[in-house]
């Protein structure tokens, strides 16, 4: 097949994953061209990034061209119309798929894992345990429960939390930061991230956002509560674009992870085997203590996480599934 990739947007993690995918296509027997915004009759399939998607214009120039959007967005009304007009969407997770199904039923989940070289962590008994995070500052700001747990563990154990994020661009993390556990702020960069993370013993992947407290049973509901609400019900909030990309980086370093039990995390991790799934400050504390105290658990969970992802969700496996998806689209033309 002949692909054309049209985008001038090169600033996102999604774009970097798209570039990795494109490098694989010629080896699978396909041709790839870049930024030809007019001659769609020369191609079988066009892929756009959401910030500068032109699906509707492409369809006007060639009604037969198959068009897809990689990592679709919905912050503007025209982006929603583009998603509706596309023949398919490529999303990063089941959370993102669910959001866009109302606009387009033809969706493929392409796990947007960054290029990550394997570095096998040798887990050892240590005086100080390093607990690491990498990602957006927004997740750090939402770490109220995890930070509380870090402080509780720090009262009994020698631990340090390494927060790897874009300090220069986003400013220093201050909201919901641990008060007792020492925190090291590390400037993120593509060149140094893996070296920094490889020195960590445990990975934290906080994903939920602060949600309003559930007051499920006001006075009148003691007499009338048809929904069956209870004050101990879960209320979990996370971004539409939540995905397992941060977990993947830790997996390639053989580092065990603790993460909120969002859909993506539950899809990737088997609790207690390839990581720890938690839902609040008690869960964070118990999981941290288990991994801080037990080097063999760190070793086995880090190994199991690597093996599980490589066998079920690796970039190679995802790419092969994508080729089958694209083939099915072409056959429907």
C-alpha atoms as a printed R data frame, in Angstrom:
    type eleno elety resid chain resno       x       y      z
1   ATOM     1    CA   UNK     A     1   0.000   0.000  0.000
2   ATOM     2    CA   UNK     A     2   0.981   3.613 -0.531
3   ATOM     3    CA   UNK     A     3   0.814   5.764  2.608
4   ATOM     4    CA   UNK     A     4   0.980   9.531  2.887
5   ATOM     5    CA   UNK     A     5   1.560  11.058  6.307
6   ATOM     6    CA   UNK     A     6   0.465  14.678  6.529
7   ATOM     7    CA   UNK     A     7   1.395  16.700  9.585
8   ATOM     8    CA   UNK     A     8   3.641  19.557 10.588
9   ATOM     9    CA   UNK     A     9   3.087  18.847 14.271
10  ATOM    10    CA   UNK     A    10   6.223  17.350 15.797
11  ATOM    11    CA   UNK     A    11   5.949  18.392 19.448
12  ATOM    12    CA   UNK     A    12   4.076  15.516 21.067
13  ATOM    13    CA   UNK     A    13   4.878  12.064 22.393
14  ATOM    14    CA   UNK     A    14   2.239  10.736 19.985
15  ATOM    15    CA   UNK     A    15   4.120  12.139 17.000
16  ATOM    16    CA   UNK     A    16   7.304  10.403 18.107
17  ATOM    17    CA   UNK     A    17   5.441   7.093 18.304
18  ATOM    18    CA   UNK     A    18   3.964   7.697 14.841
19  ATOM    19    CA   UNK     A    19   7.472   8.269 13.486
20  ATOM    20    CA   UNK     A    20   8.551   4.931 14.963
21  ATOM    21    CA   UNK     A    21   5.604   3.211 13.307
22  ATOM    22    CA   UNK     A    22   6.382   4.801  9.952
23  ATOM    23    CA   UNK     A    23   9.935   3.489 10.006
24  ATOM    24    CA   UNK     A    24   8.491  -0.026 10.160
25  ATOM    25    CA   UNK     A    25   6.193   0.286  7.134
26  ATOM    26    CA   UNK     A    26   8.792  -0.005  4.323
27  ATOM    27    CA   UNK     A    27  10.074  -3.235  5.850
28  ATOM    28    CA   UNK     A    28   6.523  -4.590  5.651
29  ATOM    29    CA   UNK     A    29   6.347  -3.825  1.910
30  ATOM    30    CA   UNK     A    30   4.628  -0.425  2.009
31  ATOM    31    CA   UNK     A    31   5.734   2.952  0.686
32  ATOM    32    CA   UNK     A    32   5.558   6.129  2.755
33  ATOM    33    CA   UNK     A    33   5.463   9.739  1.577
34  ATOM    34    CA   UNK     A    34   5.380  12.911  3.648
35  ATOM    35    CA   UNK     A    35   3.305  16.069  3.523
36  ATOM    36    CA   UNK     A    36   1.623  15.811  0.146
37  ATOM    37    CA   UNK     A    37  -1.564  17.732  0.883
38  ATOM    38    CA   UNK     A    38  -3.010  17.761 -2.650
39  ATOM    39    CA   UNK     A    39  -2.242  14.606 -4.655
40  ATOM    40    CA   UNK     A    40  -4.312  12.094 -2.712
41  ATOM    41    CA   UNK     A    41  -5.100  10.095 -5.842
42  ATOM    42    CA   UNK     A    42  -1.481   8.866 -5.673
43  ATOM    43    CA   UNK     A    43  -2.061   7.052 -2.381
44  ATOM    44    CA   UNK     A    44  -4.172   4.348 -0.778
45  ATOM    45    CA   UNK     A    45  -4.202   5.736  2.737
46  ATOM    46    CA   UNK     A    46  -3.561   9.061  4.478
47  ATOM    47    CA   UNK     A    47  -2.773   9.531  8.165
48  ATOM    48    CA   UNK     A    48  -3.021  12.892  9.941
49  ATOM    49    CA   UNK     A    49  -2.095  14.074 13.414
50  ATOM    50    CA   UNK     A    50  -5.040  15.700 15.200
51  ATOM    51    CA   UNK     A    51  -3.669  19.275 15.576
52  ATOM    52    CA   UNK     A    52  -3.498  19.817 11.800
53  ATOM    53    CA   UNK     A    53  -5.836  17.127 10.476
54  ATOM    54    CA   UNK     A    54  -7.348  17.743  7.021
55  ATOM    55    CA   UNK     A    55  -9.507  14.667  6.534
56  ATOM    56    CA   UNK     A    56 -12.462  16.578  5.105
57  ATOM    57    CA   UNK     A    57 -10.289  18.447  2.601
58  ATOM    58    CA   UNK     A    58  -8.614  15.192  1.541
59  ATOM    59    CA   UNK     A    59 -12.023  13.594  0.942
60  ATOM    60    CA   UNK     A    60 -13.029  16.511 -1.273
61  ATOM    61    CA   UNK     A    61  -9.915  16.030 -3.389
62  ATOM    62    CA   UNK     A    62 -10.271  12.252 -3.564
63  ATOM    63    CA   UNK     A    63 -13.432  10.595 -2.254
64  ATOM    64    CA   UNK     A    64 -11.781   7.153 -2.358
65  ATOM    65    CA   UNK     A    65  -8.773   7.930 -0.154
66  ATOM    66    CA   UNK     A    66  -8.843   6.107  3.194
67  ATOM    67    CA   UNK     A    67  -8.098   8.607  5.979
68  ATOM    68    CA   UNK     A    68  -7.098   8.096  9.582
69  ATOM    69    CA   UNK     A    69  -6.229  10.329 12.514
70  ATOM    70    CA   UNK     A    70  -3.431   9.382 14.885
71  ATOM    71    CA   UNK     A    71  -4.088  10.315 18.534
72  ATOM    72    CA   UNK     A    72  -7.370  12.220 17.934
73  ATOM    73    CA   UNK     A    73  -8.369  15.214 20.058
74  ATOM    74    CA   UNK     A    74 -11.684  16.805 20.970
75  ATOM    75    CA   UNK     A    75 -10.793  20.151 22.544
76  ATOM    76    CA   UNK     A    76 -12.167  22.030 19.511
77  ATOM    77    CA   UNK     A    77 -15.365  21.418 17.566
78  ATOM    78    CA   UNK     A    78 -13.525  21.087 14.245
79  ATOM    79    CA   UNK     A    79 -11.424  18.251 15.696
80  ATOM    80    CA   UNK     A    80 -14.598  16.352 16.524
81  ATOM    81    CA   UNK     A    81 -15.862  16.870 12.971
82  ATOM    82    CA   UNK     A    82 -12.534  15.573 11.653
83  ATOM    83    CA   UNK     A    83 -12.874  12.478 13.835
84  ATOM    84    CA   UNK     A    84 -16.368  11.881 12.446
85  ATOM    85    CA   UNK     A    85 -15.173  12.271  8.851
86  ATOM    86    CA   UNK     A    86 -12.203   9.916  9.203
87  ATOM    87    CA   UNK     A    87 -12.374   6.308  8.066
88  ATOM    88    CA   UNK     A    88 -10.554   5.243 11.212
89  ATOM    89    CA   UNK     A    89  -8.902   6.557 14.370
90  ATOM    90    CA   UNK     A    90  -5.722   5.379 16.062
91  ATOM    91    CA   UNK     A    91  -5.845   5.798 19.844
92  ATOM    92    CA   UNK     A    92  -3.493   4.946 22.702
93  ATOM    93    CA   UNK     A    93  -5.754   3.098 25.131
94  ATOM    94    CA   UNK     A    94  -9.166   1.636 25.867
95  ATOM    95    CA   UNK     A    95  -9.982   4.858 27.748
96  ATOM    96    CA   UNK     A    96  -9.356   6.960 24.643
97  ATOM    97    CA   UNK     A    97 -11.228   4.458 22.459
98  ATOM    98    CA   UNK     A    98 -14.314   4.673 24.637
99  ATOM    99    CA   UNK     A    99 -14.343   8.478 24.403
100 ATOM   100    CA   UNK     A   100 -14.193   8.508 20.607
101 ATOM   101    CA   UNK     A   101 -16.614   5.667 19.872
102 ATOM   102    CA   UNK     A   102 -19.437   8.212 19.921
103 ATOM   103    CA   UNK     A   103 -17.816   9.882 16.909
104 ATOM   104    CA   UNK     A   104 -16.280   6.972 15.023
105 ATOM   105    CA   UNK     A   105 -16.754   3.227 15.473
106 ATOM   106    CA   UNK     A   106 -13.648   2.203 13.514
107 ATOM   107    CA   UNK     A   107 -10.871   2.528 16.089
108 ATOM   108    CA   UNK     A   108  -7.526   0.791 16.532
109 ATOM   109    CA   UNK     A   109  -5.570   0.838 19.804
110 ATOM   110    CA   UNK     A   110  -1.899   1.411 19.004
111 ATOM   111    CA   UNK     A   111  -0.023   1.349 22.289
112 ATOM   112    CA   UNK     A   112   2.014   4.531 22.128
113 ATOM   113    CA   UNK     A   113   5.142   3.167 23.751
114 ATOM   114    CA   UNK     A   114   8.246   5.318 23.319
115 ATOM   115    CA   UNK     A   115  11.473   3.846 21.985
116 ATOM   116    CA   UNK     A   116  13.083   2.431 25.107
117 ATOM   117    CA   UNK     A   117  16.322   0.474 25.214
118 ATOM   118    CA   UNK     A   118  16.298  -2.474 27.605
119 ATOM   119    CA   UNK     A   119  18.418  -1.966 30.710
120 ATOM   120    CA   UNK     A   120  18.166  -4.912 33.082
121 ATOM   121    CA   UNK     A   121  17.980  -3.686 36.653
122 ATOM   122    CA   UNK     A   122  19.944  -5.759 39.149
123 ATOM   123    CA   UNK     A   123  17.848  -5.503 42.294
124 ATOM   124    CA   UNK     A   124  19.911  -5.614 45.491
125 ATOM   125    CA   UNK     A   125  19.527  -5.044 49.207
126 ATOM   126    CA   UNK     A   126  20.280  -1.331 49.687
127 ATOM   127    CA   UNK     A   127  20.493   1.218 52.464
128 ATOM   128    CA   UNK     A   128  18.353   3.679 50.494
129 ATOM   129    CA   UNK     A   129  15.499   2.735 48.157
130 ATOM   130    CA   UNK     A   130  14.917   5.097 45.237
131 ATOM   131    CA   UNK     A   131  11.291   5.433 44.109
132 ATOM   132    CA   UNK     A   132  10.933   7.040 40.682
133 ATOM   133    CA   UNK     A   133   8.357   8.875 38.593
134 ATOM   134    CA   UNK     A   134   8.504  10.161 35.019
135 ATOM   135    CA   UNK     A   135   5.838  12.053 33.115
136 ATOM   136    CA   UNK     A   136   3.726  15.169 33.234
137 ATOM   137    CA   UNK     A   137   3.647  17.468 36.261
138 ATOM   138    CA   UNK     A   138  -0.162  17.160 36.295
139 ATOM   139    CA   UNK     A   139   0.098  13.629 37.671
140 ATOM   140    CA   UNK     A   140   2.459  14.820 40.390
141 ATOM   141    CA   UNK     A   141  -0.054  17.518 41.365
142 ATOM   142    CA   UNK     A   142  -2.690  14.798 41.745
143 ATOM   143    CA   UNK     A   143  -0.511  12.641 44.023
144 ATOM   144    CA   UNK     A   144  -2.204  13.474 47.332
145 ATOM   145    CA   UNK     A   145  -2.817   9.843 48.275
146 ATOM   146    CA   UNK     A   146   0.544   8.528 47.027
147 ATOM   147    CA   UNK     A   147   2.438  11.374 48.716
148 ATOM   148    CA   UNK     A   148   0.725  10.619 52.023
149 ATOM   149    CA   UNK     A   149   1.806   6.977 51.662
150 ATOM   150    CA   UNK     A   150   5.388   7.990 50.818
151 ATOM   151    CA   UNK     A   151   5.506  10.031 54.014
152 ATOM   152    CA   UNK     A   152   4.200   7.112 56.077
153 ATOM   153    CA   UNK     A   153   6.826   4.775 54.643
154 ATOM   154    CA   UNK     A   154   9.563   7.380 55.070
155 ATOM   155    CA   UNK     A   155   8.936   7.364 58.827
156 ATOM   156    CA   UNK     A   156  10.239   3.798 59.000
157 ATOM   157    CA   UNK     A   157  12.472   3.366 55.949
158 ATOM   158    CA   UNK     A   158  15.264   5.204 54.161
159 ATOM   159    CA   UNK     A   159  13.599   6.147 50.869
160 ATOM   160    CA   UNK     A   160  13.849   8.991 48.367
161 ATOM   161    CA   UNK     A   161  11.424  10.016 45.643
162 ATOM   162    CA   UNK     A   162  12.839  11.050 42.260
163 ATOM   163    CA   UNK     A   163  10.406  13.138 40.203
164 ATOM   164    CA   UNK     A   164  11.518  13.297 36.564
165 ATOM   165    CA   UNK     A   165   9.528  15.898 34.620
166 ATOM   166    CA   UNK     A   166   9.977  19.097 32.634
167 ATOM   167    CA   UNK     A   167  10.895  21.411 35.482
168 ATOM   168    CA   UNK     A   168  12.090  24.208 33.200
169 ATOM   169    CA   UNK     A   169   8.854  24.351 31.201
170 ATOM   170    CA   UNK     A   170   6.277  23.548 33.893
171 ATOM   171    CA   UNK     A   171   7.855  24.935 37.045
172 ATOM   172    CA   UNK     A   172   8.775  23.125 40.226
173 ATOM   173    CA   UNK     A   173   6.248  20.691 41.654
174 ATOM   174    CA   UNK     A   174   4.734  21.979 44.895
175 ATOM   175    CA   UNK     A   175   1.087  20.841 45.068
176 ATOM   176    CA   UNK     A   176   0.570  17.647 47.120
177 ATOM   177    CA   UNK     A   177   4.322  17.081 47.432
178 ATOM   178    CA   UNK     A   178   5.499  14.748 50.260
179 ATOM   179    CA   UNK     A   179   6.333  16.531 53.511
180 ATOM   180    CA   UNK     A   180   8.597  13.898 55.089
181 ATOM   181    CA   UNK     A   181   9.912  11.779 52.209
182 ATOM   182    CA   UNK     A   182  12.896  13.515 50.523
183 ATOM   183    CA   UNK     A   183  12.148  14.549 46.938
184 ATOM   184    CA   UNK     A   184  14.690  15.027 44.156
185 ATOM   185    CA   UNK     A   185  13.461  17.115 41.207
186 ATOM   186    CA   UNK     A   186  15.134  15.990 37.969
187 ATOM   187    CA   UNK     A   187  14.874  17.792 34.639
188 ATOM   188    CA   UNK     A   188  13.458  15.454 32.020
189 ATOM   189    CA   UNK     A   189  15.277  14.983 28.737
190 ATOM   190    CA   UNK     A   190  15.254  12.227 26.134
191 ATOM   191    CA   UNK     A   191  19.010  11.856 26.497
192 ATOM   192    CA   UNK     A   192  19.123  11.354 30.276
193 ATOM   193    CA   UNK     A   193  15.746   9.889 31.232
194 ATOM   194    CA   UNK     A   194  16.661   6.203 30.955
195 ATOM   195    CA   UNK     A   195  19.882   6.637 32.893
196 ATOM   196    CA   UNK     A   196  18.005   8.435 35.672
197 ATOM   197    CA   UNK     A   197  15.183   5.898 35.802
198 ATOM   198    CA   UNK     A   198  17.543   2.915 35.726
199 ATOM   199    CA   UNK     A   199  18.850   4.025 39.125
200 ATOM   200    CA   UNK     A   200  15.380   3.690 40.652
201 ATOM   201    CA   UNK     A   201  14.222   0.572 42.488
202 ATOM   202    CA   UNK     A   202  10.450   1.087 42.277
203 ATOM   203    CA   UNK     A   203   8.351   2.997 39.744
204 ATOM   204    CA   UNK     A   204   5.251   5.000 40.633
205 ATOM   205    CA   UNK     A   205   2.620   5.586 37.947
206 ATOM   206    CA   UNK     A   206  -0.045   7.845 39.466
207 ATOM   207    CA   UNK     A   207  -2.846   8.352 36.940
208 ATOM   208    CA   UNK     A   208  -5.986   9.534 38.702
209 ATOM   209    CA   UNK     A   209  -7.024  13.151 39.151
210 ATOM   210    CA   UNK     A   210  -8.593  14.576 42.307
211 ATOM   211    CA   UNK     A   211 -12.339  13.904 42.228
212 ATOM   212    CA   UNK     A   212 -15.142  15.462 44.286
213 ATOM   213    CA   UNK     A   213 -15.827  13.536 47.460
214 ATOM   214    CA   UNK     A   214 -18.904  11.353 47.100
215 ATOM   215    CA   UNK     A   215 -21.701  12.468 49.387
216 ATOM   216    CA   UNK     A   216 -24.003   9.780 48.202
217 ATOM   217    CA   UNK     A   217 -26.735   9.858 50.798
218 ATOM   218    CA   UNK     A   218 -28.048  13.312 51.665
219 ATOM   219    CA   UNK     A   219 -30.938  13.479 54.098
220 ATOM   220    CA   UNK     A   220 -33.689  12.683 51.639
221 ATOM   221    CA   UNK     A   221 -31.861   9.651 50.241
222 ATOM   222    CA   UNK     A   222 -32.201   7.784 53.527
223 ATOM   223    CA   UNK     A   223 -35.799   7.382 52.415
224 ATOM   224    CA   UNK     A   224 -35.283   7.288 48.646
225 ATOM   225    CA   UNK     A   225 -32.096   5.936 47.064
226 ATOM   226    CA   UNK     A   226 -33.085   4.001 43.921
227 ATOM   227    CA   UNK     A   227 -29.517   4.039 42.530
228 ATOM   228    CA   UNK     A   228 -28.196   2.240 45.586
229 ATOM   229    CA   UNK     A   229 -25.446   4.756 46.309
230 ATOM   230    CA   UNK     A   230 -23.223   4.216 49.335
231 ATOM   231    CA   UNK     A   231 -20.658   6.456 50.950
232 ATOM   232    CA   UNK     A   232 -17.934   3.857 50.359
233 ATOM   233    CA   UNK     A   233 -18.490   3.761 46.581
234 ATOM   234    CA   UNK     A   234 -15.464   4.545 44.415
235 ATOM   235    CA   UNK     A   235 -15.290   7.810 42.510
236 ATOM   236    CA   UNK     A   236 -12.324   7.669 40.133
237 ATOM   237    CA   UNK     A   237 -11.344  10.398 37.689
238 ATOM   238    CA   UNK     A   238  -8.660  10.108 35.020
239 ATOM   239    CA   UNK     A   239  -7.827  11.722 31.712
240 ATOM   240    CA   UNK     A   240  -9.476  10.562 28.489
241 ATOM   241    CA   UNK     A   241  -5.974  10.034 27.068
242 ATOM   242    CA   UNK     A   242  -4.771   7.910 29.986
243 ATOM   243    CA   UNK     A   243  -2.614   5.084 28.634
244 ATOM   244    CA   UNK     A   244   0.047   2.550 29.722
245 ATOM   245    CA   UNK     A   245   3.022   4.345 28.121
246 ATOM   246    CA   UNK     A   246   4.714   5.255 31.415
247 ATOM   247    CA   UNK     A   247   4.370   1.666 32.619
248 ATOM   248    CA   UNK     A   248   6.123   0.456 29.464
249 ATOM   249    CA   UNK     A   249   9.272   2.482 30.138
250 ATOM   250    CA   UNK     A   250   9.640   0.934 33.597
251 ATOM   251    CA   UNK     A   251   9.039  -2.529 32.123
252 ATOM   252    CA   UNK     A   252  12.014  -2.239 29.800
253 ATOM   253    CA   UNK     A   253  14.191  -1.395 32.803
254 ATOM   254    CA   UNK     A   254  12.896  -4.399 34.796
255 ATOM   255    CA   UNK     A   255  11.581  -2.040 37.478
256 ATOM   256    CA   UNK     A   256   8.343  -3.005 39.290
257 ATOM   257    CA   UNK     A   257   5.545  -0.447 39.297
258 ATOM   258    CA   UNK     A   258   2.757   0.669 41.595
259 ATOM   259    CA   UNK     A   259  -0.139   2.330 39.804
260 ATOM   260    CA   UNK     A   260  -3.716   3.482 40.279
261 ATOM   261    CA   UNK     A   261  -6.196   0.884 39.035
262 ATOM   262    CA   UNK     A   262  -7.272   2.642 35.860
263 ATOM   263    CA   UNK     A   263  -8.509   0.537 32.908
264 ATOM   264    CA   UNK     A   264  -5.159   0.656 31.085
265 ATOM   265    CA   UNK     A   265  -3.237  -0.368 34.190
266 ATOM   266    CA   UNK     A   266  -5.604  -3.263 34.892
267 ATOM   267    CA   UNK     A   267  -5.252  -4.407 31.288
268 ATOM   268    CA   UNK     A   268  -1.446  -4.491 31.465
269 ATOM   269    CA   UNK     A   269  -0.714  -5.508 35.060
270 ATOM   270    CA   UNK     A   270  -1.677  -8.601 37.039
271 ATOM   271    CA   UNK     A   271  -1.820  -7.403 40.621
272 ATOM   272    CA   UNK     A   272   0.870  -8.886 42.848
273 ATOM   273    CA   UNK     A   273   2.535 -10.646 39.908
274 ATOM   274    CA   UNK     A   274   3.682  -8.008 37.415
275 ATOM   275    CA   UNK     A   275   3.043  -4.945 39.575
276 ATOM   276    CA   UNK     A   276   0.765  -3.524 42.237
277 ATOM   277    CA   UNK     A   277  -2.662  -1.972 41.597
278 ATOM   278    CA   UNK     A   278  -3.937   0.481 44.195
279 ATOM   279    CA   UNK     A   279  -6.952   2.706 44.788
280 ATOM   280    CA   UNK     A   280  -6.094   4.973 47.706
281 ATOM   281    CA   UNK     A   281  -3.582   5.948 50.364
282 ATOM   282    CA   UNK     A   282  -3.796   2.614 52.202
283 ATOM   283    CA   UNK     A   283  -3.160   0.745 48.953
284 ATOM   284    CA   UNK     A   284  -0.193   2.938 48.102
285 ATOM   285    CA   UNK     A   285   1.281   2.453 51.571
286 ATOM   286    CA   UNK     A   286   0.893  -1.330 51.625
287 ATOM   287    CA   UNK     A   287   2.318  -1.696 48.105
288 ATOM   288    CA   UNK     A   288   5.270   0.585 48.864
289 ATOM   289    CA   UNK     A   289   6.137  -1.284 52.046
290 ATOM   290    CA   UNK     A   290   5.935  -4.641 50.257
291 ATOM   291    CA   UNK     A   291   8.406  -3.583 47.571
292 ATOM   292    CA   UNK     A   292  10.657  -1.507 49.827
293 ATOM   293    CA   UNK     A   293  11.053  -4.399 52.274
294 ATOM   294    CA   UNK     A   294  11.416  -7.260 49.798
295 ATOM   295    CA   UNK     A   295  14.148  -7.287 47.177
296 ATOM   296    CA   UNK     A   296  12.917 -10.606 45.761
297 ATOM   297    CA   UNK     A   297   9.466  -9.067 45.118
298 ATOM   298    CA   UNK     A   298  11.102  -6.168 43.294
299 ATOM   299    CA   UNK     A   299  13.110  -8.603 41.224
300 ATOM   300    CA   UNK     A   300  10.226 -10.938 40.340
301 ATOM   301    CA   UNK     A   301   7.656  -8.219 39.596
302 ATOM   302    CA   UNK     A   302  10.115  -6.289 37.457
303 ATOM   303    CA   UNK     A   303  10.922  -9.438 35.485
304 ATOM   304    CA   UNK     A   304   7.279 -10.471 35.157
305 ATOM   305    CA   UNK     A   305   6.277  -7.010 33.950
306 ATOM   306    CA   UNK     A   306   8.935  -7.096 31.239
307 ATOM   307    CA   UNK     A   307   7.984 -10.619 30.122
308 ATOM   308    CA   UNK     A   308   4.240  -9.936 30.141
309 ATOM   309    CA   UNK     A   309   4.473  -6.773 28.047
310 ATOM   310    CA   UNK     A   310   6.938  -8.318 25.607
311 ATOM   311    CA   UNK     A   311   4.668 -11.314 25.074
312 ATOM   312    CA   UNK     A   312   1.371  -9.452 24.768
313 ATOM   313    CA   UNK     A   313   1.786  -5.731 24.095
314 ATOM   314    CA   UNK     A   314   5.178  -5.137 22.533
315 ATOM   315    CA   UNK     A   315   5.617  -2.622 19.681
316 ATOM   316    CA   UNK     A   316   6.264  -5.556 17.319
317 ATOM   317    CA   UNK     A   317   2.989  -7.246 18.243
318 ATOM   318    CA   UNK     A   318   1.030  -3.991 18.037
319 ATOM   319    CA   UNK     A   319   2.498  -3.187 14.620
320 ATOM   320    CA   UNK     A   320   1.537  -6.615 13.241
321 ATOM   321    CA   UNK     A   321  -2.023  -6.131 14.487
322 ATOM   322    CA   UNK     A   322  -2.082  -2.683 12.905
323 ATOM   323    CA   UNK     A   323  -1.107  -4.138  9.527
324 ATOM   324    CA   UNK     A   324  -4.046  -6.564  9.734
325 ATOM   325    CA   UNK     A   325  -6.340  -3.689 10.650
326 ATOM   326    CA   UNK     A   326  -5.148  -1.636  7.670
327 ATOM   327    CA   UNK     A   327  -5.545  -4.640  5.382
328 ATOM   328    CA   UNK     A   328  -9.167  -5.030  6.483
329 ATOM   329    CA   UNK     A   329  -9.805  -1.345  5.743
330 ATOM   330    CA   UNK     A   330  -8.383  -1.692  2.244
331 ATOM   331    CA   UNK     A   331 -10.511  -4.748  1.570
332 ATOM   332    CA   UNK     A   332 -13.657  -2.800  2.478
333 ATOM   333    CA   UNK     A   333 -12.952  -0.098 -0.151
